[in-house]
């Protein structure tokens, strides 16, 4: 039996994955969590084969949760399921050890295939996403924001969404001073001068923070 922990702050999404698993004879949702800290605590007490992980979580961001799962529970496969633009997050997720990446609107059959493949030690990438990633190019063809750290990338997206430093700090559980430090690093790395330049950059590269 493939044991699955579903991590998503939307009850309807958790219900959908639970019902999808219920239609199989070899997959069972053994736990649910609406935020990252709860998920990490659950994993310390319960056995699990695969975690389905949303990225837009309250408190600890999904990428931070992914990083901690990979550090503490190497045997657990992580299937990222999100509404984020795939190209921007998929590369980071796979570099951090995710075993699969699916949009939340993926058909149930695809979710089942992904869970089975990951539980068996494999990786899962939808064909259309695999093709887009294949033709992203290397080096100079890659967008400048890919040199940012994960936390810098999160701060950039929130700046692009028009969030104030206090709001960014609350969203990422960091101080306003730390937000300012990240902002300065981002400006330097992207060769920009102002916050308005960063907003324009996010719009140009389709990095506006999405919900889901």
C-alpha positions in Angstrom: 0.0 0.0 0.0 1.3 3.4 -1.0 0.9 5.8 2.0 0.3 9.4 1.1 0.4 12.6 3.1 -1.6 15.5 1.5 -0.3 19.0 2.3 -2.6 21.8 1.0 -4.4 24.7 2.7 -7.5 24.2 0.6 -9.9 21.5 2.0 -11.4 20.9 -1.4 -8.0 20.1 -2.9 -7.3 17.6 0.0 -10.7 16.1 -0.5 -10.1 15.7 -4.3 -6.8 13.8 -3.8 -8.3 11.7 -1.0 -11.2 10.7 -3.3 -8.8 10.0 -6.2 -6.7 7.7 -4.0 -9.9 6.0 -2.7 -10.6 4.8 -6.3 -7.5 2.7 -6.2 -6.6 -0.5 -4.3 -3.0 0.4 -3.7 -3.0 4.1 -2.6 -4.2 5.4 0.7 -4.2 9.0 2.1 -3.0 8.4 5.6 -2.7 12.0 6.7 -3.5 15.6 5.8 -2.0 19.0 6.7 -3.0 22.5 5.9 0.4 24.1 6.6 4.0 23.2 6.4 4.8 23.0 10.1 2.0 20.6 10.7 3.2 18.4 7.9 6.7 18.3 9.2 5.5 17.4 12.7 3.2 14.7 11.2 6.1 13.1 9.3 8.1 12.8 12.5 5.5 10.5 14.0 4.0 8.6 11.1 5.3 6.4 8.2 4.7 7.8 4.7 5.8 7.0 1.1 4.8 10.1 -0.8 3.9 13.7 0.2 1.8 15.8 -2.2 2.9 19.3 -1.5 1.4 22.7 -2.3 3.8 25.6 -2.6 1.5 28.4 -1.4 1.1 27.5 2.2 0.5 29.7 5.2 3.6 30.3 7.3 6.4 28.1 6.0 6.6 28.3 2.2 6.3 25.1 0.3 9.9 25.2 -1.0 11.1 25.5 2.6 8.9 22.5 3.5 10.4 20.6 0.6 13.9 21.4 1.7 13.2 20.1 5.2 11.5 16.9 4.1 14.4 16.1 1.9 16.9 16.7 4.7 15.0 14.8 7.4 13.1 12.1 5.4 15.1 11.0 2.5 13.0 7.9 1.8 9.8 10.0 1.3 9.1 11.1 -2.3 7.6 14.5 -2.8 5.1 15.3 -5.5 4.7 19.1 -5.8 1.1 20.0 -6.8 0.5 23.7 -7.4 -1.1 26.4 -9.5 2.2 28.2 -9.9 3.7 28.8 -13.4 5.5 25.5 -13.9 8.7 26.8 -15.5 9.5 29.2 -12.7 9.0 26.7 -9.8 9.6 23.3 -11.4 13.3 23.8 -11.9 13.8 24.9 -8.3 11.6 22.1 -7.0 13.5 19.4 -8.8 16.9 20.9 -7.8 15.8 20.7 -4.2 14.9 17.0 -4.5 11.2 16.9 -5.6 10.4 13.6 -7.3 7.5 15.0 -9.3 5.6 18.1 -10.3 1.9 18.4 -11.3 -0.6 21.2 -11.8 -3.6 21.0 -9.4 -5.9 20.6 -12.3 -4.1 17.4 -13.5 -6.6 14.6 -14.3 -7.0 11.9 -11.6 -5.3 9.3 -13.8 -2.2 11.4 -14.0 -2.1 11.9 -10.3 -2.4 8.2 -9.7 0.4 7.5 -12.2 2.6 10.1 -10.5 2.1 8.7 -7.0 2.8 5.1 -8.2 5.9 6.1 -10.1 7.3 8.2 -7.2 6.5 5.5 -4.6 8.5 3.1 -6.8 11.5 5.4 -6.6 11.0 7.1 -10.0 10.3 10.7 -11.0 7.3 12.1 -12.7 7.1 15.1 -15.1 4.0 15.7 -17.3 5.0 15.4 -21.0 4.1 19.0 -21.8 6.1 20.4 -18.9 9.1 18.1 -19.8 9.1 19.5 -23.3 9.0 23.1 -22.1 11.8 22.5 -19.7 13.8 20.7 -22.4 13.7 23.7 -24.6 14.4 26.3 -21.9 18.0 26.5 -23.0 21.2 26.9 -21.0 23.4 29.7 -19.8 22.5 33.0 -21.5 19.1 31.7 -22.4 18.1 31.3 -18.8 16.3 34.2 -17.1 18.4 36.2 -14.6 16.2 35.4 -11.6 17.4 31.8 -11.7 20.6 32.9 -9.9 18.6 34.0 -6.9 18.4 31.8 -3.8 15.0 30.3 -3.0 14.3 32.9 -0.3 15.4 35.8 -2.5 13.1 34.4 -5.2 10.2 34.3 -2.8 10.9 37.9 -1.7 11.1 39.0 -5.4 7.7 37.5 -6.2 6.1 39.2 -3.2 7.6 42.5 -4.1 6.2 42.0 -7.6 2.8 41.4 -6.1 3.0 44.8 -4.4 3.5 43.6 -0.9 5.0 46.0 1.7 8.1 44.9 3.6 6.0 44.2 6.7 3.7 42.0 4.7 6.6 40.1 3.1 8.1 39.6 6.6 4.9 38.2 7.9 4.4 35.9 4.9 7.9 34.5 5.2 8.3 34.7 9.0 11.3 37.0 8.8 12.0 40.5 10.1 11.5 43.7 8.1 15.3 44.2 8.4 15.9 40.8 6.8 13.4 41.7 4.0 15.4 44.8 3.3 18.6 42.8 3.2 17.1 40.3 0.7 15.8 43.3 -1.4 19.2 44.8 -1.6 20.7 41.5 -2.7 18.0 41.0 -5.4 18.6 44.5 -6.8 22.3 43.8 -7.0 22.0 40.4 -8.6 19.4 41.5 -11.2 21.2 44.8 -11.8 18.2 46.9 -10.9 18.0 50.2 -9.0 14.5 50.5 -7.4 11.6 48.5 -6.2 9.6 49.7 -9.2 12.2 48.1 -11.4 11.6 44.8 -9.6 7.9 45.0 -10.2 8.4 45.6 -13.9 10.8 42.7 -14.0 8.2 40.4 -12.4 5.6 41.5 -14.9 7.9 41.0 -17.8 8.9 37.5 -16.6 5.4 36.5 -15.5 6.5 36.1 -11.8 3.5 37.8 -10.2 2.6 35.8 -7.0 -0.2 33.4 -7.7 -2.6 31.9 -5.2 -3.2 28.2 -5.0 
